[in-house]
Amino acid sequence: MVSVVGPAQGALACEDAFAASAGLFAAVCAELAVPEAAVMTHAQLEDLLGLRMREVTRQLFQGAVDELVG
């Protein structure tokens, strides 16, 4: 079942359901902005992003599941 809500309502619901994943994504961005990241090799950055983005993806999935059952 798909519910139809106005843009403002949908945006607020999305913000609530995915706030944790947005926070994790912001943390990844901040981690990449530090001077230590500038000296990492391509392989090190790829490993770091792979790990961090898996966590973001897991949290997005959890937010979607919570939104469906909530």
PyRosetta script that sets phi, psi and omega in degrees:
from pyrosetta import init, pose_from_sequence

init()
pose = pose_from_sequence("MVSVVGPAQGALACEDAFAASAGLFAAVCAELAVPEAAVMTHAQLEDLLGLRMREVTRQLFQGAVDELVG")
pose.set_psi(1, 131.3)
pose.set_omega(1, 178.4)
pose.set_phi(2, -110.3)
pose.set_psi(2, 127.9)
pose.set_omega(2, 177.3)
pose.set_phi(3, -99.2)
pose.set_psi(3, 147.2)
pose.set_omega(3, 179.9)
pose.set_phi(4, -108.7)
pose.set_psi(4, 123.9)
pose.set_omega(4, 177.3)
pose.set_phi(5, -128.8)
pose.set_psi(5, 161.7)
pose.set_omega(5, 177.9)
pose.set_phi(6, -68.1)
pose.set_psi(6, 163.0)
pose.set_omega(6, -177.8)
pose.set_phi(7, -56.4)
pose.set_psi(7, -41.8)
pose.set_omega(7, -178.8)
pose.set_phi(8, -66.7)
pose.set_psi(8, -43.9)
pose.set_omega(8, 179.1)
pose.set_phi(9, -63.6)
pose.set_psi(9, -43.8)
pose.set_omega(9, 180.0)
pose.set_phi(10, -62.6)
pose.set_psi(10, -40.8)
pose.set_omega(10, 179.6)
pose.set_phi(11, -64.9)
pose.set_psi(11, -42.2)
pose.set_omega(11, 179.7)
pose.set_phi(12, -65.8)
pose.set_psi(12, -42.6)
pose.set_omega(12, 178.9)
pose.set_phi(13, -62.7)
pose.set_psi(13, -40.9)
pose.set_omega(13, 179.4)
pose.set_phi(14, -64.2)
pose.set_psi(14, -43.6)
pose.set_omega(14, 179.2)
pose.set_phi(15, -60.8)
pose.set_psi(15, -41.8)
pose.set_omega(15, 179.7)
pose.set_phi(16, -67.3)
pose.set_psi(16, -47.2)
pose.set_omega(16, -175.3)
pose.set_phi(17, -68.5)
pose.set_psi(17, -30.3)
pose.set_omega(17, -173.6)
pose.set_phi(18, -117.2)
pose.set_psi(18, 18.2)
pose.set_omega(18, 179.7)
pose.set_phi(19, -61.1)
pose.set_psi(19, -40.0)
pose.set_omega(19, -179.2)
pose.set_phi(20, -65.3)
pose.set_psi(20, -41.5)
pose.set_omega(20, 179.8)
pose.set_phi(21, -69.7)
pose.set_psi(21, -35.1)
pose.set_omega(21, 176.4)
pose.set_phi(22, -64.1)
pose.set_psi(22, -38.6)
pose.set_omega(22, 177.0)
pose.set_phi(23, -64.8)
pose.set_psi(23, -40.3)
pose.set_omega(23, 177.4)
pose.set_phi(24, -65.2)
pose.set_psi(24, -41.0)
pose.set_omega(24, 178.6)
pose.set_phi(25, -63.3)
pose.set_psi(25, -42.3)
pose.set_omega(25, 178.1)
pose.set_phi(26, -61.6)
pose.set_psi(26, -37.3)
pose.set_omega(26, 178.1)
pose.set_phi(27, -65.5)
pose.set_psi(27, -38.6)
pose.set_omega(27, 176.8)
pose.set_phi(28, -62.5)
pose.set_psi(28, -45.6)
pose.set_omega(28, 178.5)
pose.set_phi(29, -59.4)
pose.set_psi(29, -43.4)
pose.set_omega(29, 179.0)
pose.set_phi(30, -64.6)
pose.set_psi(30, -38.8)
pose.set_omega(30, 179.5)
pose.set_phi(31, -63.7)
pose.set_psi(31, -35.3)
pose.set_omega(31, 179.5)
pose.set_phi(32, -75.9)
pose.set_psi(32, -18.1)
pose.set_omega(32, -176.7)
pose.set_phi(33, -87.2)
pose.set_psi(33, -9.3)
pose.set_omega(33, -178.3)
pose.set_phi(34, -78.5)
pose.set_psi(34, 153.5)
pose.set_omega(34, -178.5)
pose.set_phi(35, -57.3)
pose.set_psi(35, -31.8)
pose.set_omega(35, -179.3)
pose.set_phi(36, -61.3)
pose.set_psi(36, -32.8)
pose.set_omega(36, 180.0)
pose.set_phi(37, -68.8)
pose.set_psi(37, -28.0)
pose.set_omega(37, -177.7)
pose.set_phi(38, -67.5)
pose.set_psi(38, -21.6)
pose.set_omega(38, -178.9)
pose.set_phi(39, -101.2)
pose.set_psi(39, 2.8)
pose.set_omega(39, 178.6)
pose.set_phi(40, -75.3)
pose.set_psi(40, 147.7)
pose.set_omega(40, 176.0)
pose.set_phi(41, -74.6)
pose.set_psi(41, 166.9)
pose.set_omega(41, 176.7)
pose.set_phi(42, -56.8)
pose.set_psi(42, -45.4)
pose.set_omega(42, -179.5)
pose.set_phi(43, -62.8)
pose.set_psi(43, -40.3)
pose.set_omega(43, 178.7)
pose.set_phi(44, -65.3)
pose.set_psi(44, -42.7)
pose.set_omega(44, 178.0)
pose.set_phi(45, -64.4)
pose.set_psi(45, -40.8)
pose.set_omega(45, 179.2)
pose.set_phi(46, -63.0)
pose.set_psi(46, -42.6)
pose.set_omega(46, 177.7)
pose.set_phi(47, -63.9)
pose.set_psi(47, -44.6)
pose.set_omega(47, 179.7)
pose.set_phi(48, -60.9)
pose.set_psi(48, -48.9)
pose.set_omega(48, -179.2)
pose.set_phi(49, -65.9)
pose.set_psi(49, -37.3)
pose.set_omega(49, 177.5)
pose.set_phi(50, -59.4)
pose.set_psi(50, -46.2)
pose.set_omega(50, 179.8)
pose.set_phi(51, -65.3)
pose.set_psi(51, -51.0)
pose.set_omega(51, -176.3)
pose.set_phi(52, -65.3)
pose.set_psi(52, -40.6)
pose.set_omega(52, -176.9)
pose.set_phi(53, -73.5)
pose.set_psi(53, -25.6)
pose.set_omega(53, 171.9)
pose.set_phi(54, -62.3)
pose.set_psi(54, -39.7)
pose.set_omega(54, 177.9)
pose.set_phi(55, -65.6)
pose.set_psi(55, -41.2)
pose.set_omega(55, 177.4)
pose.set_phi(56, -61.7)
pose.set_psi(56, -44.5)
pose.set_omega(56, 179.9)
pose.set_phi(57, -62.7)
pose.set_psi(57, -43.0)
pose.set_omega(57, 177.7)
pose.set_phi(58, -59.7)
pose.set_psi(58, -42.4)
pose.set_omega(58, -179.0)
pose.set_phi(59, -69.4)
pose.set_psi(59, -37.2)
pose.set_omega(59, 174.8)
pose.set_phi(60, -60.3)
pose.set_psi(60, -44.7)
pose.set_omega(60, 178.7)
pose.set_phi(61, -61.0)
pose.set_psi(61, -44.8)
pose.set_omega(61, 179.7)
pose.set_phi(62, -62.7)
pose.set_psi(62, -40.7)
pose.set_omega(62, 177.2)
pose.set_phi(63, -61.9)
pose.set_psi(63, -40.4)
pose.set_omega(63, 178.0)
pose.set_phi(64, -65.2)
pose.set_psi(64, -43.4)
pose.set_omega(64, 178.6)
pose.set_phi(65, -63.7)
pose.set_psi(65, -45.4)
pose.set_omega(65, 179.4)
pose.set_phi(66, -60.9)
pose.set_psi(66, -38.4)
pose.set_omega(66, 179.7)
pose.set_phi(67, -66.5)
pose.set_psi(67, -38.3)
pose.set_omega(67, -179.5)
pose.set_phi(68, -68.2)
pose.set_psi(68, -40.4)
pose.set_omega(68, -177.0)
pose.set_phi(69, -89.6)
pose.set_psi(69, -14.5)
pose.set_omega(69, -176.8)
pose.set_phi(70, -85.6)
pose.dump_pdb("model.pdb")
